[in-house]
Amino acid sequence: MFGDLFEEEYSTVSNNQYGKGKKLKTKALEPPAPREFTNLSGIRNQGGTCYLNSLLQTLHFTPEFREALFSLGPEELGLFEDKDKPDAKVRIIPLQLQRLFAQLLLLDQEAASTADLTDSFGWTSNEEMRQHDVQELNRILFSALETSLVGTSGHDLIYRLYHGTIVNQIVCKECKNVSERQEDFLDLTVAVKNVSGLEDALWNMYVEEEVFDCDNLYHCGTCDRLVKAAKSAKLRKLPPFLTVSLLRFNFDFVKCERYKETSCYTFPLRINLKPFCEQSELDDLEYIYMTSSQLLYTKVAATEAITMYILKMLIIWETGSFKRKKVNQM
């Protein structure tokens, strides 16, 4: 679906592997409309790229991400004019992101185009007309950026801003031995079904314990037998920007079809994550995540859309809204 987004581009877009569906671009003859009274610039929809535009606006309005990207100069990323040279290493994706962010900040235009950026992804017109899952795009874009920025001063950009860790523990009730496994994450996926909101979902995931007893005992390596045990998970390391994906979609095994959870789901404008963390010695302010802005996609015509809430340090969006089967066929 996302073309060759995983691959670093060192040549022109015309060298991608697509034939059928490739678009021939024509430059607009009319000058772009100026910014309106808000003095803000939007991103033009290419047909079905509203989910991409929301993700890009999220990154653009994250100063730490934007400024770190701008700090990378041509000596590290290369120059656009050198992209056709056989020995030149031009990092197209971060350069196109820089150019787009600069247009959003500086040009007096109502909306910027993502055509050059999606070209660097290797997308065709068919892909730009389809709605897809913003969470998967976010992961793929971050992966592509990490690969592209290897060897530059921005090599740890994604890790530094979005990386966190979870620790899963099983405690033996007999000998108190603790079996521990740590997981890395760039976003958390939380349940929507049977919970009233984000705080309830986090409580179920990182406060409640799963007990192994009766017919579901745990084999303790130290005791070398089946014993009662308790399993729990905690957030070990919080990233500066925490992304939370809401699992709005489930599968009905009776009807053999996917359905969307439409029950009310609340999330606070200010949340304290201290109860969900392994360590609590830090200052309370270190655990507070605040809202800064919100973007909302609603249902348009017959097309399901993604709800995406952008919060300062906390990003919440629904996932699985579109053709996930197509995404998985990459």
N, C-alpha and C positions, 0 to 999 in steps of 0.2 A: 504493500500500500504506500509506504513512505519512500519508495524509490531506493536510492543508494545513500540514504541519510547516514548510515553507519560509516560510510567510506569517506576518507579525506579527499576533497576535490583539489587537484593540482592543474586542471586544464579547463577549457571552456565547456559550457553546458552542452554544446552541440556534440560532445564526445560521449554523452551518456548512452545507455543501452536501449533507450526507448525509440521506437519507430512509430508504430501505430499509436495514435492519441497524442503525439507531440504537437504542440501548438506553435503557430507562427505569430509572433508578437508584432504588433504595430504600435508605434508611438502615438500618444494622444496629440492631436493637432491643437486643441484648445488648452490654454493655460489652466492650471488647477485653481479651484476656488480658494479664496483666502480663508484664514481662520475666522471663526465667528466671535461673538462677544465673550465666550469662555476662554478664548486664547489658547485652546487646546487643539491638538491635531489627532484625528482618528486614523484608522487603518482601513483601507478599501477592501471590501469583500470580493474575492475572485469568483464567487459562485457558491461555494460551500466551505469557506475557510474561516468562518466566524469563530470556531473553537481555537484555531491557530492564532487569530488576531487577539483573542482574550489572553492567551498564554503570553504572547509577545508584549502586550500592554502590561501584564503583571510583571514581567522581567524588566521592562522599561521603567516602571514606577518603583522598582527596587533599587534605590541609589547605590547600595553596596555592590550589586551585580553590575549595574550600568557603568559605574565609575571604574570598577576593576577591568571591565572590557575595554573601556576607553584608554586605560593606562597602557595597553599593549600597542606598541608602535610598529611601523613598517619593518624595522630591523628584526622583529620577531614574527610578524604575520605575513610579511611580503607586501607586494604592490599588485593592484589589479592589472596594471599594464604589463606585468611580467608573467601573467598566467599562461600565456601561449608559449613561453620559452621552455624548452625541454628540460633544462636543469634547474629551473626555478621552483622553489617550494612556496606556493602561495596558499595560505589557509583561508579558503573561500568563505566558509560558513561564519566564522567570527568576524571577518571583514564585512560581510553583508549585514550582519547584525549591527555592527558599528555604524554602517551607513544608514540603516533604517532608524536607529535610535537618534542619530544626528538630524535626520530629516524631521522626526517627531519633535525634537527640541528646537530647531533653528529655522526651518523653512516656514514661510507664511503660506501654508496650504491647509485646506480643510481636512484632507486625508492623504496618507502616504500609501504607496503601493508595496506589496510583498512579492511582486512578480520575480524580481531578481533573486530574492531569498529562496523562494520555492524552486526556482531554476537550479540553485546551488544544491537543493535537496535531490534533484533529479526527478521532480514531479512532472506529470503530464497533465493535460487539461482534464482528463477523466478523474484524476485524483483530487484536483482542485474543485470539482463539482460535488464531491461526496462529503458528508458529515462523518466524522470519526471521533474516537475517544481521546479527549484531551489529556487524560492521565498517561496513556501510553505514549502519546506524542511528547509529553514532558520528559518521560524517562528516556525516550530515544534521542531527543534533542540534547539532553544533558550528556548522554553517552557519546554522542557525536562531538559535542564540544570538548569533553574530556580527552577524547582521542585526538582531536584537532590541536589542542593546546599543549600536548606533550612536548617537552623541551623548551617551553616558554615560561616566563615568570608567572603566568596565569594557570599553570598546570594543576593547581589545587583549588581553583575557583569554585567548582561545584562542591567538592568535598568540604571546603572551609565554610560555605554558607548553608548547605542543605543536608550534610551528613549527620546522622545520629546513630545511636546503638540501643538495642534492647537486650536485656539479659533474661533468659528463661531458666528457672530453677526448679528442681525436684528435691524435696527434703524428706528423707526417710524418717518415719515416726518412731522407729526403733533405735537406731544408732545416731540419728541426727545428721548423717552424712548428706552433704549438699552436692548434687550433680548440676553442673552449670553449662549453659551454651549461650554464646553471644551472637547476635545478628546485627548486621549493618542495615540501614535504611536511608533512603532519600525521601520517602513519603510513607505515611501510615495509612492503612486501609481499615476503616471502622464500619461496624454494622449499623444498619438502619432498622432492620426488622426487629420488632418487639422491644425497641428502646425509644425513649421519648426525646432524646437529644444527644449531643456530642459528649457532654459530661457523663451521662449514664453509660454510653458506649465505652468511654475510657475507663470508667469505674469497673465495668465488667471485665475489661481486658487486663487492667493493671493493678487492681486492688483485690477483686474476688479470687479465691483459690479454687482449684479443681482437686477434689479429694479422690484418691485411689483407695478403695476398700471393698469389702464383700467379694463380689465376683470380678472385681476390676482392680486386683492388687498389682503392685509395682515390684519388679525384681531389683532388689538392691545389690549392687556389686560387692559392697562391704559385708553385708549380712549373708550374701549368697543364697537368698531365698526370697519368696514373695512376701511383701510386707505392705502395711498401710503407708501412704505417702501423700504429700500435698504438692501440687504443681502451681507455679505462679510466674508472672512476668512483670518486669519493671522497666521503665525508661532509664537507661544508664547514662546516656549522654544526649542532651538536647541540642539541636542545631540552632543557629541564629534565626533561621527561617524554617518553620515547621509546616510541611504540607500534609494535609489530611484528605483522603479520598473517601467519599461516602458511597457505600455499596447499596445504591437504590434498587438495583435489579437482582431478582432471584429467579429460580426455576421452579415451575409448578410441575411436579412429577406425575400428577394425575392428568393434566391437560397436555403435558409434554410441550410446554411453551414458557418463554421468559415473560416475566411481568415486573412492573415497576411498583415499588412501595410508595404509596401516595399519602401515607399518614403524616401528621404534623411532626416535624423534626426541628428542634430548637438548638441554637448554639449561642453562647454569650458573646457580647462585644468585648469582654475582658475575662480571661480565664487564668486560673492559677493551676499550674501543672505539678505543683509540689507533691500532692498526694499520690501521683502516679509515678514518681521517680524513686530510684533506688537510694540515692543520697539526698539528704535534706539539710546539709550543713550550710549551704550557700545562703546568701541574703535572699529574702523573700522576693525581691524585685527580679532576681534572676529567673524566677519561674513564671513571671507574669507575661502573657502574650496579649497584645492589644489589636483592636480592629483599626484599619486605616481607610479602607475603601471596599466597595462591593460591585461586582459585575454579575449580572443575571441574564441567563439565556432562558427564554420561555418557549413553549410549544408554538411553532409556526406552521400553519396548514396541517399536513399530515406527518410532519417530520418531528420526531422526538428530539429534544435539545438538551444541552448540558447546563446544569446550574452550577455556577462557579462563583464562589465568594472569596474575594481577595482581602486578606487581613494583614495588618502589619505584623510580621513575624509568624502569622498563622494563616495558611491558605487552605480553604476547604472547597472541594468540588466533587460533584457526582461523577461516577465512573461507570462504564459499561453501557452507555446510552445508545451506541451505534453498532455498526456491523462488526462485532468483535471477531467473528469467524474470519472475516476478510483481513483484519489486522493480524491475526495469528498465522496467516498464510504467507507472511513476508519471507 
